[in-house]
Amino acid sequence: MATVTLKPTKTPTIMFEAFNITPDAFAGKTPAQIAALEGREGKIKVTIGDFFEVSGSPGATAAETDIVIAGDCSRVKYIGNKMTAGSITVNGNADMYVGGWMKGGKIHVKGNVHSFCGIGMEGGDILIDGKAENYVGCAYRGDWRGMKDGTIRIKGSAGNDIGTFMLGGTIIIENNAFIHVSTHAEGGTVIIKGDVEGRVGGQMVKGDIYILGKVQYMLPGFKKIEVVEKEVDGVKGTFDHYIGDLGERHPKSKGKEIFANLYVKAAA
Amino acid sequence: MPKLITQVGCPYCGSSCDDIEVLVSDDGKKVLEVHNACTIGNNLFHHANDSTRPMLPRKRQPDGSMKEISYDEAVDYTAKTLLAAKKPLIFGFGSTNCEGMSAVGRVAEKAGAVLDNCASICHGPSFLAIFDNGYPSCTLGEVKNRADCVVFWGCNPMHAHPRHTSRYSIFPRGFFTQKGQMQRTIISVDPRVSDTAKLADIHYMLNQGHDYELFDAFRTVLRGHDIPDEVAGIKKEQILQGAEAMKKARFVMIFFGMGCTHTDGRNHNVDIAISLTRDLNTHTKASIMAMRGHYNIAGPGQVWSWQFGFPYCIDLSKGSHAHMNPGETSSVDLAMRDEVDCFVNVGTDAGAHWPIDAVKHVKKHPFITIDPNFCMASEISDLHIPVRIAGVDEGGVVYRMDNVPIQFKAVLKGLTGVPSDEELFDMIYERMCKLTLTEPIWLAALEHRKYPSVVS
């Protein structure tokens, strides 16, 4: 694997929209060509070279290219946007749209990310060591086809709107989350290892949610049907199994209605 | 002889009453009497008589004072500031006509600006819910003639839309609702005993911020499932009673306001309200409507959706396409994250309505206010450009809260030399084209535009 290193040299005044920081755009280019790749700062056309010092060389294809950003990207949007293969490591924070619409490859952010991490994701892995803001793995506004596949793991906490309109894939939040988990979801799995304030699985049609902490306010549309033993992301435990959202439409299979499943860790 | 002008539209709330009568003085420069309007509408017309209304732009001087300058200078400053900014934000349009909104589209596109309207801090989440879940709505006429169960969810029209209840929703006698209030079941959902709640047959005094749970409970009940004994602080029996009232009605109308769009969950509260409306249609007829705040705040949604494909939070900085994603391109978020470097406040008062921190952020950069009156935003601005008051001394098209367009009349002759929003934006656009050595593109607007022929 060949590595390209981007060293931040300047903090953008307006956010830098770096939709070209992907292994796909970098593959097969020289450092000078990479530095000349376009981005946006407001209405001004800028280049990656305006904000980063580029060193190393990429592989011939995206899959053979690793990108390391050696520093903070708190004001850089769209890192790993639509990437299909390869990897990106950010040694610091990143702003919005990390791994937005990504199809494959790996992203590792060692700091925090802002909202819309993994929006419209179709495949690949995102690992965030810090916390995420709102809209982790959500759908774009108005799109009823949200996250399709792939894995997002947030080691810290997350805000609201996790996995909205989710169709597949896995989202793991290792700390607390706020409200609206898997709203409108029709598939996929969300695991939250901390507590959630409420609105878990609202308008949910299909899919699974695992809450290893507490849910402060349960939705009235979820009904407890049994207690089960499960192993979730390496943690074994007893879970209260709820089905729902009983207020929402549900498809039928072999004459039986299919509900979404919510597993909340049973009180010890 | 004073002249009585009838069928005047009222430039206050989203009800956009179009039955106002205004008595104006002989010379057409003073409002003498206003009939039919509510207190607020009445005052709006009389306010135009104010002799201290600004008639010239005022620019902030190095010593902090404001000095009157000519319109040409103001237009030049605005054009240059917009062109120099990396990402200007043009916000407002709660209280102006559609002609002005259409004209600002050209300015925003030329400036690579973010174009946003008051919905951003008001009914914007309703748009997001409508994107996600559709909008089974109707007109206010249908409400008056058909609705026999009216739900006010998180809104208080008795104060915010004073004539809404008498013209459309509670009291009027319509074609199928000839007994008026007697025939209507009124349900109010509000954590406080508002004056609308006092008129209601059922008042759900829910725990603040738990609207989503209550909506979910109604939906669950309507699908024949059981719910817990208490949801959001409301007893199960009460919920069953309300659900039964809605099911039995011939036409259910749900009005929702800021109580849904600006409590936790925002668009999801509206989203599930729309789902509830859809569910109700399996039992009876049901419809839903946003209680839009200003008389023409539905206008930018209509005009800009037609121009750019999005109703609000439109980022035109890309040059090639419009991008919209509230949370990123919404005004307050842009301000808080220091993503804009020039702010133009049009026909609203960001100084009064924005979070103070957001105002402090945009205040770091050039701050321009375009508004007929002195307001908090105009007083902290670097430049204040007065314009005519749409609906009083400037006519135009406005969209009522049910997206019905209404032609508003000018009842007064405008102040001499003061342009309308449309004329001002056309002047700014033309100046920007001159500065960038480009030809203005007017398209169909050319034949209809008023500038410069009208400005005296």
Interface residues (C-beta under 8 A of the other chain):
Chain A: T13 I14 M15 R40 E41 G42 K43 I44 M96 S115 F116 N134 Y135 Y140 R141 G142 W144 N160 F165 I179 H180 T183 H184 G198 R199 G202 Q203 Y217 M218 L219 P220 G221 K223 D245 L246 G247 E248
Chain B: A85 K86 K87 A111 G112 L128 F131 D132 H210 Y212 E213 D216 A217 F218 R219 T220 L222 R223 H225 D226 I227 P228 V231 D264 G265 H268 D271 I272 S275 D279 S317 K318 G319 M324 N325 P326 G327 E328 R337 D338 E339 V340 D341
